[in-house]
Amino acid sequence: MRRQKAAPSGSPLTHKPGTAVSLVGVSKVYGTGKHAVRAVEDVSLDVGMGEFLCLVGASGCGKSTLLNMVAGLDKPTTGTVEVLGGRPTLMFQEGALFPWLTVEKNIELALKLRGLHKSLRKDTLQALLEMVHLQDFRRRLPHDLSGGMRQRVALARALAQQAEILLMDEPFGALDAMTRDLLHEELEALWRNTGLTVVFVTHNVREAVRLGDRVVLLSSRPGRIKAEFDVKIDHPRRTESIAVGELARTIIDRLRMEVRSHG
């Protein structure tokens, strides 16, 4: 278990059974005095083991800030962030691959850093390549790959870290609609087959409804939780389905209200 900041004295933390990530009264302020920027304010949220949670909201509402705190890259100014469900790994919008390394070497680097013995790396690498459908591109360099393929490499590298919690910050935002739809299918299959806990940040409300068990809507800065929506739509889902569209419209209407209320 990793705790970013202790709870106040006399206020012991309690969690629902099966909680993977717990945020209690989390606020984040950058800077001081008149230059201070309050990015997130009083966010309390539990993410269940194996849940696929999507965070949506306007630009600058603190979605990425929350991910960074869960990943351990940042600390809350006040409140507590606890990671209870295993090791987290963070996947960015850009693949951030090493351009001089091939697909397999980019992934293998994560296995080396994990400390996996050389005798085990070959089979693990092959399994990861097959999982993201890149076994035929293993010796290609990143500049030879499409955007979707580069994101597959980044996903395999994240999984190579043997993380139980996958944090995804707009991972498909720069991709065309068809590629994004294909990666939705692959991510959903991977999530269902591995039992990963996923926290997924997106500006695309339809994408959130297409993928998530639950969609959490944040207000404009400072980010606060304004609404939560359980997605009770059977799998497999399609982005263009009527049920997905109806719930997406409800969330978008609420999002518009939030944006208008903050100018």
C-alpha positions in Angstrom: 0.0 0.0 0.0 1.3 3.5 -0.8 0.0 6.5 1.0 0.8 10.0 -0.4 -0.1 11.9 2.8 -1.3 10.8 6.2 -4.8 11.4 7.4 -5.4 14.1 10.1 -4.8 12.9 13.6 -7.9 11.2 15.1 -9.4 10.5 11.6 -8.5 6.9 10.8 -9.1 6.0 7.1 -11.6 3.3 6.3 -12.2 1.8 2.9 -14.8 -0.3 1.3 -13.7 -3.9 0.7 -12.1 -4.3 -2.6 -10.9 -0.7 -3.0 -7.9 -0.2 -5.3 -7.5 3.6 -5.0 -8.8 5.9 -2.4 -8.7 9.7 -2.5 -10.0 11.5 0.7 -10.4 15.3 0.8 -7.7 15.8 -1.9 -6.8 19.3 -2.9 -3.8 20.5 -5.0 -2.5 24.1 -5.2 0.4 25.1 -7.4 2.3 28.2 -6.4 1.7 30.5 -3.5 0.2 33.9 -2.7 -1.5 35.8 -5.5 0.1 33.4 -8.1 -1.4 30.3 -6.5 -3.5 28.1 -8.8 -6.0 25.7 -7.2 -6.1 22.8 -9.6 -8.2 20.3 -7.5 -10.4 20.9 -4.5 -11.7 18.5 -1.9 -12.0 15.4 -4.1 -13.0 12.2 -2.4 -13.3 9.1 -4.5 -12.9 5.3 -4.3 -12.0 3.1 -7.3 -12.9 -0.5 -6.9 -10.6 -3.4 -7.7 -11.0 -4.3 -11.4 -13.2 -1.2 -12.1 -12.9 0.8 -15.3 -13.4 4.4 -14.1 -13.4 7.3 -16.5 -12.8 10.9 -15.6 -14.3 13.6 -17.8 -14.4 17.4 -17.6 -13.3 20.6 -19.3 -9.7 21.3 -20.1 -7.8 22.4 -17.0 -10.2 20.8 -14.5 -7.5 18.7 -12.8 -8.0 15.3 -14.4 -4.3 14.8 -15.2 -3.4 16.2 -11.8 -5.4 13.5 -10.1 -3.7 10.8 -12.2 -0.3 12.1 -11.4 -1.0 12.0 -7.7 -2.3 8.4 -7.9 0.8 7.5 -10.0 3.1 9.0 -7.3 4.4 11.8 -9.5 2.9 14.5 -7.4 1.6 15.0 -3.9 -1.7 16.5 -2.7 -1.5 19.8 -0.9 -4.1 18.5 1.5 -5.9 15.2 1.8 -4.8 11.7 1.3 -4.2 9.5 -1.7 -3.9 5.8 -1.1 -3.1 3.1 -3.6 -4.3 -0.2 -2.2 -4.7 -2.4 -5.2 -1.2 -3.0 -6.4 1.4 -1.1 -8.4 0.1 1.7 -10.7 1.6 2.6 -14.1 0.8 5.7 -16.1 0.2 5.8 -19.9 0.3 9.2 -21.6 -1.4 10.6 -24.7 1.9 10.4 -26.6 3.6 7.0 -26.5 6.9 8.5 -25.3 8.9 5.7 -26.9 12.6 5.7 -27.3 13.0 6.4 -31.1 16.3 4.6 -31.4 14.9 1.3 -29.9 12.8 -1.2 -31.8 9.3 -2.2 -30.7 10.6 -5.3 -28.8 13.5 -3.3 -27.2 11.2 -0.6 -26.0 9.1 -3.2 -24.3 12.0 -5.3 -23.1 13.5 -2.2 -21.4 10.6 -2.2 -19.0 11.1 -5.9 -18.2 14.8 -5.2 -17.5 13.9 -2.3 -15.2 11.5 -4.6 -13.4 14.4 -6.9 -12.7 13.0 -9.9 -14.7 15.7 -12.4 -15.3 17.0 -12.7 -18.9 15.8 -16.3 -19.1 12.2 -15.2 -18.5 12.2 -12.1 -20.7 11.9 -13.8 -24.1 8.6 -15.6 -23.3 7.2 -12.6 -21.4 8.1 -10.3 -24.3 6.4 -12.6 -26.8 3.3 -12.8 -24.8 3.1 -9.0 -24.6 3.6 -8.6 -28.3 0.8 -11.0 -29.0 -1.4 -9.3 -26.5 -1.2 -6.0 -28.4 -1.0 -7.7 -31.9 2.5 -6.4 -32.7 4.5 -9.7 -33.1 5.0 -9.0 -36.8 6.4 -5.5 -36.1 8.7 -6.4 -33.3 11.9 -5.2 -35.1 10.4 -1.9 -36.4 11.4 1.5 -35.1 8.7 3.8 -33.7 8.9 6.2 -36.7 7.9 3.2 -38.9 4.7 2.7 -37.0 1.3 4.3 -37.2 0.0 6.3 -34.2 -2.2 3.4 -33.1 0.7 1.0 -33.2 2.8 3.3 -31.2 0.1 3.4 -28.5 0.0 -0.4 -28.6 3.7 -0.4 -27.8 3.2 2.1 -25.0 0.4 -0.1 -23.6 2.6 -3.3 -23.8 5.4 -1.4 -22.1 3.0 -0.3 -19.3 1.8 -3.9 -18.9 5.5 -5.1 -18.8 5.8 -3.3 -15.5 3.5 -5.9 -14.0 1.2 -3.1 -12.7 -2.3 -3.9 -11.4 -3.6 -0.4 -11.9 -3.4 1.2 -15.3 -3.7 5.0 -15.4 -4.4 6.3 -18.9 -4.2 10.1 -19.7 -6.0 10.8 -23.0 -4.2 7.8 -24.6 -6.3 7.8 -27.8 -7.0 11.5 -28.1 -4.7 12.1 -31.1 -5.9 9.1 -33.1 -8.4 8.9 -35.9 -11.9 7.6 -35.2 -11.4 4.2 -36.8 -8.1 3.5 -35.0 -9.5 4.7 -31.7 -12.5 2.3 -32.1 -10.2 -0.6 -32.7 -8.1 0.2 -29.7 -11.2 0.5 -27.6 -12.0 -3.1 -28.5 -8.5 -4.2 -27.7 -8.4 -2.3 -24.4 -11.7 -3.7 -23.3 -10.7 -7.2 -24.1 -7.4 -6.8 -22.2 -9.2 -5.3 -19.2 -11.8 -8.1 -19.0 -9.1 -10.8 -19.5 -6.6 -9.5 -16.9 -8.7 -8.0 -14.2 -6.8 -4.7 -14.3 -8.1 -1.6 -12.5 -8.2 1.2 -15.0 -8.5 5.0 -14.4 -9.0 6.6 -17.8 -9.0 10.4 -18.5 -10.7 11.7 -21.6 -12.4 14.7 -23.1 -14.5 12.4 -25.2 -17.7 11.6 -23.3 -18.8 9.0 -25.8 -15.4 7.3 -25.3 -16.0 7.3 -21.5 -19.4 5.8 -21.8 -18.2 3.2 -24.4 -15.4 2.0 -22.0 -16.3 2.8 -18.4 -18.1 1.1 -15.6 -18.5 4.5 -14.1 -18.0 8.1 -15.4 -17.0 10.8 -12.9 -17.6 14.4 -14.0 -15.3 17.1 -12.7 -16.1 20.8 -12.5 -14.0 23.4 -14.2 -11.0 24.6 -12.2 -10.7 23.9 -9.4 -11.7 20.4 -10.1 -14.4 19.0 -7.9 -16.6 16.0 -8.3 -19.9 17.2 -9.6 -21.7 14.0 -10.7 -21.1 10.3 -11.1 -22.8 8.1 -13.7 -23.0 4.3 -13.5 -22.8 2.8 -17.0 -25.3 0.0 -16.9 -25.0 -1.0 -20.6 -24.2 -4.5 -21.5 -20.9 -5.4 -23.2 -19.9 -5.4 -26.0 -20.6 -1.8 -26.5 -20.3 0.4 -29.6 -19.5 4.1 -29.6 -22.4 4.7 -32.0 -25.0 2.7 -30.2 -28.2 4.3 -29.1 -27.7 3.5 -25.4 -24.2 4.9 -25.4 -25.4 8.0 -27.2 -28.2 8.7 -24.8 -26.1 8.5 -21.6 -23.3 10.5 -23.3 -25.9 13.3 -24.1 -27.0 13.4 -20.5 -23.3 13.8 -19.3 -22.6 16.3 -22.0 -25.6 18.4 -21.0 -24.3 18.4 -17.4 -20.8 19.3 -18.6 -22.1 22.2 -20.6 -23.8 23.5 -17.4 -20.6 23.3 -15.6 -18.6 25.1 -18.3 -21.3 27.9 -18.6 -21.4 28.4 -14.8 -17.7 29.1 -14.8 -17.7 31.3 -17.8 
